[in-house]
Amino acid sequence: MTKRTRPADIYLRFLQLAETLREIPSLPPLEPLEERILELIAYARQTEERLSVKDLMGKRELGSPAMLHGRLKSMREKGWILLADTEDARRKQLELTHAALLHFDKLSKCLQQAVKKAG
């Protein structure tokens, strides 16, 4: 009798594979709040929406504007995000760096591998 793979098993395998990426980092690690910000930027990119610093500041659940500015500065210094100019010089667009996109590519491969192993 073969053991049936549960969806939770696939996800847990993915987490295990993703953890190996942390052992050989291509970019400095992020704090939990920075990871959440990165997810928001990536989601906006995926849905072809524009996300500015001002938009991010409007998300009160992320903390104070001063704290968010500090996290964005840290993420830029670590090489995860870029601030791009917009039509309005006062507004800066949040974008993922090439290295951050490569990181998401690696995570995608981990997910594919976890699903493949379950199949």
Biotite code that builds the C-alpha atoms (Angstrom):
import biotite.structure as struc

atoms = struc.array([
    struc.Atom([0.000, 0.000, 0.000], chain_id="A", res_id=1, res_name="MET", atom_name="CA", element="C"),
    struc.Atom([1.480, 3.360, -1.024], chain_id="A", res_id=2, res_name="THR", atom_name="CA", element="C"),
    struc.Atom([1.382, 6.270, 1.324], chain_id="A", res_id=3, res_name="LYS", atom_name="CA", element="C"),
    struc.Atom([-0.855, 9.057, 0.020], chain_id="A", res_id=4, res_name="ARG", atom_name="CA", element="C"),
    struc.Atom([0.774, 12.485, -0.142], chain_id="A", res_id=5, res_name="THR", atom_name="CA", element="C"),
    struc.Atom([-1.230, 15.199, 1.534], chain_id="A", res_id=6, res_name="ARG", atom_name="CA", element="C"),
    struc.Atom([-1.118, 18.821, 0.350], chain_id="A", res_id=7, res_name="PRO", atom_name="CA", element="C"),
    struc.Atom([0.488, 19.712, 3.677], chain_id="A", res_id=8, res_name="ALA", atom_name="CA", element="C"),
    struc.Atom([3.311, 17.264, 2.911], chain_id="A", res_id=9, res_name="ASP", atom_name="CA", element="C"),
    struc.Atom([4.022, 19.089, -0.352], chain_id="A", res_id=10, res_name="ILE", atom_name="CA", element="C"),
    struc.Atom([4.071, 22.443, 1.382], chain_id="A", res_id=11, res_name="TYR", atom_name="CA", element="C"),
    struc.Atom([6.325, 21.172, 4.169], chain_id="A", res_id=12, res_name="LEU", atom_name="CA", element="C"),
    struc.Atom([8.689, 19.684, 1.573], chain_id="A", res_id=13, res_name="ARG", atom_name="CA", element="C"),
    struc.Atom([8.726, 23.074, -0.179], chain_id="A", res_id=14, res_name="PHE", atom_name="CA", element="C"),
    struc.Atom([9.627, 24.805, 3.094], chain_id="A", res_id=15, res_name="LEU", atom_name="CA", element="C"),
    struc.Atom([12.433, 22.314, 3.613], chain_id="A", res_id=16, res_name="GLN", atom_name="CA", element="C"),
    struc.Atom([13.792, 22.918, 0.101], chain_id="A", res_id=17, res_name="LEU", atom_name="CA", element="C"),
    struc.Atom([13.413, 26.690, 0.459], chain_id="A", res_id=18, res_name="ALA", atom_name="CA", element="C"),
    struc.Atom([15.381, 26.567, 3.693], chain_id="A", res_id=19, res_name="GLU", atom_name="CA", element="C"),
    struc.Atom([18.365, 25.241, 1.741], chain_id="A", res_id=20, res_name="THR", atom_name="CA", element="C"),
    struc.Atom([18.358, 28.520, -0.184], chain_id="A", res_id=21, res_name="LEU", atom_name="CA", element="C"),
    struc.Atom([18.970, 30.330, 3.086], chain_id="A", res_id=22, res_name="ARG", atom_name="CA", element="C"),
    struc.Atom([22.058, 28.197, 3.651], chain_id="A", res_id=23, res_name="GLU", atom_name="CA", element="C"),
    struc.Atom([23.592, 29.436, 0.382], chain_id="A", res_id=24, res_name="ILE", atom_name="CA", element="C"),
    struc.Atom([22.286, 32.998, 0.246], chain_id="A", res_id=25, res_name="PRO", atom_name="CA", element="C"),
    struc.Atom([22.688, 35.087, -2.849], chain_id="A", res_id=26, res_name="SER", atom_name="CA", element="C"),
    struc.Atom([21.389, 38.119, -0.939], chain_id="A", res_id=27, res_name="LEU", atom_name="CA", element="C"),
    struc.Atom([21.554, 39.075, 2.742], chain_id="A", res_id=28, res_name="PRO", atom_name="CA", element="C"),
    struc.Atom([18.618, 37.712, 4.776], chain_id="A", res_id=29, res_name="PRO", atom_name="CA", element="C"),
    struc.Atom([15.549, 39.819, 5.446], chain_id="A", res_id=30, res_name="LEU", atom_name="CA", element="C"),
    struc.Atom([13.811, 40.584, 8.704], chain_id="A", res_id=31, res_name="GLU", atom_name="CA", element="C"),
    struc.Atom([10.184, 39.291, 8.909], chain_id="A", res_id=32, res_name="PRO", atom_name="CA", element="C"),
    struc.Atom([8.719, 42.742, 8.147], chain_id="A", res_id=33, res_name="LEU", atom_name="CA", element="C"),
    struc.Atom([11.078, 43.089, 5.195], chain_id="A", res_id=34, res_name="GLU", atom_name="CA", element="C"),
    struc.Atom([9.901, 39.702, 3.890], chain_id="A", res_id=35, res_name="GLU", atom_name="CA", element="C"),
    struc.Atom([6.294, 40.929, 4.079], chain_id="A", res_id=36, res_name="ARG", atom_name="CA", element="C"),
    struc.Atom([7.209, 44.112, 2.217], chain_id="A", res_id=37, res_name="ILE", atom_name="CA", element="C"),
    struc.Atom([9.028, 42.064, -0.421], chain_id="A", res_id=38, res_name="LEU", atom_name="CA", element="C"),
    struc.Atom([5.916, 39.908, -0.881], chain_id="A", res_id=39, res_name="GLU", atom_name="CA", element="C"),
    struc.Atom([3.780, 43.029, -1.375], chain_id="A", res_id=40, res_name="LEU", atom_name="CA", element="C"),
    struc.Atom([6.186, 44.404, -3.970], chain_id="A", res_id=41, res_name="ILE", atom_name="CA", element="C"),
    struc.Atom([6.337, 41.042, -5.751], chain_id="A", res_id=42, res_name="ALA", atom_name="CA", element="C"),
    struc.Atom([2.545, 40.712, -5.718], chain_id="A", res_id=43, res_name="TYR", atom_name="CA", element="C"),
    struc.Atom([2.143, 44.214, -7.167], chain_id="A", res_id=44, res_name="ALA", atom_name="CA", element="C"),
    struc.Atom([4.616, 43.305, -9.904], chain_id="A", res_id=45, res_name="ARG", atom_name="CA", element="C"),
    struc.Atom([2.799, 40.047, -10.633], chain_id="A", res_id=46, res_name="GLN", atom_name="CA", element="C"),
    struc.Atom([-0.551, 41.807, -10.947], chain_id="A", res_id=47, res_name="THR", atom_name="CA", element="C"),
    struc.Atom([1.057, 44.591, -13.010], chain_id="A", res_id=48, res_name="GLU", atom_name="CA", element="C"),
    struc.Atom([0.147, 47.223, -10.447], chain_id="A", res_id=49, res_name="GLU", atom_name="CA", element="C"),
    struc.Atom([2.354, 50.090, -9.455], chain_id="A", res_id=50, res_name="ARG", atom_name="CA", element="C"),
    struc.Atom([3.394, 50.241, -5.819], chain_id="A", res_id=51, res_name="LEU", atom_name="CA", element="C"),
    struc.Atom([4.988, 53.455, -4.599], chain_id="A", res_id=52, res_name="SER", atom_name="CA", element="C"),
    struc.Atom([6.593, 54.240, -1.283], chain_id="A", res_id=53, res_name="VAL", atom_name="CA", element="C"),
    struc.Atom([3.551, 56.402, -0.507], chain_id="A", res_id=54, res_name="LYS", atom_name="CA", element="C"),
    struc.Atom([1.222, 53.440, -1.237], chain_id="A", res_id=55, res_name="ASP", atom_name="CA", element="C"),
    struc.Atom([3.222, 51.297, 1.170], chain_id="A", res_id=56, res_name="LEU", atom_name="CA", element="C"),
    struc.Atom([3.070, 54.003, 3.854], chain_id="A", res_id=57, res_name="MET", atom_name="CA", element="C"),
    struc.Atom([-0.732, 53.815, 3.611], chain_id="A", res_id=58, res_name="GLY", atom_name="CA", element="C"),
    struc.Atom([-0.669, 50.235, 4.893], chain_id="A", res_id=59, res_name="LYS", atom_name="CA", element="C"),
    struc.Atom([-0.914, 50.993, 8.603], chain_id="A", res_id=60, res_name="ARG", atom_name="CA", element="C"),
    struc.Atom([-0.594, 47.314, 9.565], chain_id="A", res_id=61, res_name="GLU", atom_name="CA", element="C"),
    struc.Atom([3.076, 47.480, 8.487], chain_id="A", res_id=62, res_name="LEU", atom_name="CA", element="C"),
    struc.Atom([3.993, 50.078, 11.083], chain_id="A", res_id=63, res_name="GLY", atom_name="CA", element="C"),
    struc.Atom([4.952, 53.714, 11.213], chain_id="A", res_id=64, res_name="SER", atom_name="CA", element="C"),
    struc.Atom([6.259, 55.619, 8.183], chain_id="A", res_id=65, res_name="PRO", atom_name="CA", element="C"),
    struc.Atom([9.630, 56.094, 9.916], chain_id="A", res_id=66, res_name="ALA", atom_name="CA", element="C"),
    struc.Atom([9.970, 52.354, 10.518], chain_id="A", res_id=67, res_name="MET", atom_name="CA", element="C"),
    struc.Atom([8.947, 51.560, 6.943], chain_id="A", res_id=68, res_name="LEU", atom_name="CA", element="C"),
    struc.Atom([11.464, 54.032, 5.555], chain_id="A", res_id=69, res_name="HIS", atom_name="CA", element="C"),
    struc.Atom([14.122, 52.291, 7.642], chain_id="A", res_id=70, res_name="GLY", atom_name="CA", element="C"),
    struc.Atom([13.096, 48.858, 6.336], chain_id="A", res_id=71, res_name="ARG", atom_name="CA", element="C"),
    struc.Atom([13.071, 50.093, 2.724], chain_id="A", res_id=72, res_name="LEU", atom_name="CA", element="C"),
    struc.Atom([16.531, 51.592, 3.159], chain_id="A", res_id=73, res_name="LYS", atom_name="CA", element="C"),
    struc.Atom([17.760, 48.300, 4.612], chain_id="A", res_id=74, res_name="SER", atom_name="CA", element="C"),
    struc.Atom([16.225, 46.314, 1.754], chain_id="A", res_id=75, res_name="MET", atom_name="CA", element="C"),
    struc.Atom([17.856, 48.597, -0.819], chain_id="A", res_id=76, res_name="ARG", atom_name="CA", element="C"),
    struc.Atom([21.234, 48.239, 0.887], chain_id="A", res_id=77, res_name="GLU", atom_name="CA", element="C"),
    struc.Atom([20.832, 44.446, 0.945], chain_id="A", res_id=78, res_name="LYS", atom_name="CA", element="C"),
    struc.Atom([20.093, 44.456, -2.785], chain_id="A", res_id=79, res_name="GLY", atom_name="CA", element="C"),
    struc.Atom([16.466, 43.273, -2.718], chain_id="A", res_id=80, res_name="TRP", atom_name="CA", element="C"),
    struc.Atom([14.639, 46.356, -4.031], chain_id="A", res_id=81, res_name="ILE", atom_name="CA", element="C"),
    struc.Atom([15.086, 49.492, -6.108], chain_id="A", res_id=82, res_name="LEU", atom_name="CA", element="C"),
    struc.Atom([13.382, 52.852, -5.950], chain_id="A", res_id=83, res_name="LEU", atom_name="CA", element="C"),
    struc.Atom([12.512, 54.007, -9.465], chain_id="A", res_id=84, res_name="ALA", atom_name="CA", element="C"),
    struc.Atom([11.448, 57.471, -10.553], chain_id="A", res_id=85, res_name="ASP", atom_name="CA", element="C"),
    struc.Atom([7.887, 58.147, -11.691], chain_id="A", res_id=86, res_name="THR", atom_name="CA", element="C"),
    struc.Atom([6.288, 61.035, -13.576], chain_id="A", res_id=87, res_name="GLU", atom_name="CA", element="C"),
    struc.Atom([6.078, 62.811, -10.216], chain_id="A", res_id=88, res_name="ASP", atom_name="CA", element="C"),
    struc.Atom([9.635, 63.288, -8.902], chain_id="A", res_id=89, res_name="ALA", atom_name="CA", element="C"),
    struc.Atom([8.281, 63.161, -5.339], chain_id="A", res_id=90, res_name="ARG", atom_name="CA", element="C"),
    struc.Atom([6.910, 59.626, -5.789], chain_id="A", res_id=91, res_name="ARG", atom_name="CA", element="C"),
    struc.Atom([9.217, 56.626, -5.955], chain_id="A", res_id=92, res_name="LYS", atom_name="CA", element="C"),
    struc.Atom([8.137, 53.305, -7.433], chain_id="A", res_id=93, res_name="GLN", atom_name="CA", element="C"),
    struc.Atom([9.138, 50.123, -5.555], chain_id="A", res_id=94, res_name="LEU", atom_name="CA", element="C"),
    struc.Atom([10.675, 47.443, -7.772], chain_id="A", res_id=95, res_name="GLU", atom_name="CA", element="C"),
    struc.Atom([12.440, 44.135, -7.299], chain_id="A", res_id=96, res_name="LEU", atom_name="CA", element="C"),
    struc.Atom([16.097, 43.893, -8.223], chain_id="A", res_id=97, res_name="THR", atom_name="CA", element="C"),
    struc.Atom([17.330, 41.320, -10.706], chain_id="A", res_id=98, res_name="HIS", atom_name="CA", element="C"),
    struc.Atom([18.832, 39.375, -7.772], chain_id="A", res_id=99, res_name="ALA", atom_name="CA", element="C"),
    struc.Atom([15.435, 39.342, -6.009], chain_id="A", res_id=100, res_name="ALA", atom_name="CA", element="C"),
    struc.Atom([13.771, 38.010, -9.163], chain_id="A", res_id=101, res_name="LEU", atom_name="CA", element="C"),
    struc.Atom([16.402, 35.257, -9.349], chain_id="A", res_id=102, res_name="LEU", atom_name="CA", element="C"),
    struc.Atom([15.603, 34.411, -5.718], chain_id="A", res_id=103, res_name="HIS", atom_name="CA", element="C"),
    struc.Atom([11.919, 34.005, -6.622], chain_id="A", res_id=104, res_name="PHE", atom_name="CA", element="C"),
    struc.Atom([12.968, 31.821, -9.571], chain_id="A", res_id=105, res_name="ASP", atom_name="CA", element="C"),
    struc.Atom([14.849, 29.571, -7.152], chain_id="A", res_id=106, res_name="LYS", atom_name="CA", element="C"),
    struc.Atom([11.841, 29.419, -4.813], chain_id="A", res_id=107, res_name="LEU", atom_name="CA", element="C"),
    struc.Atom([9.657, 28.468, -7.776], chain_id="A", res_id=108, res_name="SER", atom_name="CA", element="C"),
    struc.Atom([12.014, 25.604, -8.600], chain_id="A", res_id=109, res_name="LYS", atom_name="CA", element="C"),
    struc.Atom([11.779, 24.438, -4.980], chain_id="A", res_id=110, res_name="CYS", atom_name="CA", element="C"),
    struc.Atom([7.989, 24.396, -5.256], chain_id="A", res_id=111, res_name="LEU", atom_name="CA", element="C"),
    struc.Atom([8.109, 22.505, -8.550], chain_id="A", res_id=112, res_name="GLN", atom_name="CA", element="C"),
    struc.Atom([10.485, 19.981, -7.026], chain_id="A", res_id=113, res_name="GLN", atom_name="CA", element="C"),
    struc.Atom([8.246, 19.490, -3.972], chain_id="A", res_id=114, res_name="ALA", atom_name="CA", element="C"),
    struc.Atom([5.198, 18.900, -6.208], chain_id="A", res_id=115, res_name="VAL", atom_name="CA", element="C"),
    struc.Atom([7.126, 16.602, -8.529], chain_id="A", res_id=116, res_name="LYS", atom_name="CA", element="C"),
    struc.Atom([8.320, 14.454, -5.627], chain_id="A", res_id=117, res_name="LYS", atom_name="CA", element="C"),
    struc.Atom([4.709, 14.101, -4.461], chain_id="A", res_id=118, res_name="ALA", atom_name="CA", element="C"),
    struc.Atom([3.536, 13.033, -7.922], chain_id="A", res_id=119, res_name="GLY", atom_name="CA", element="C"),
])
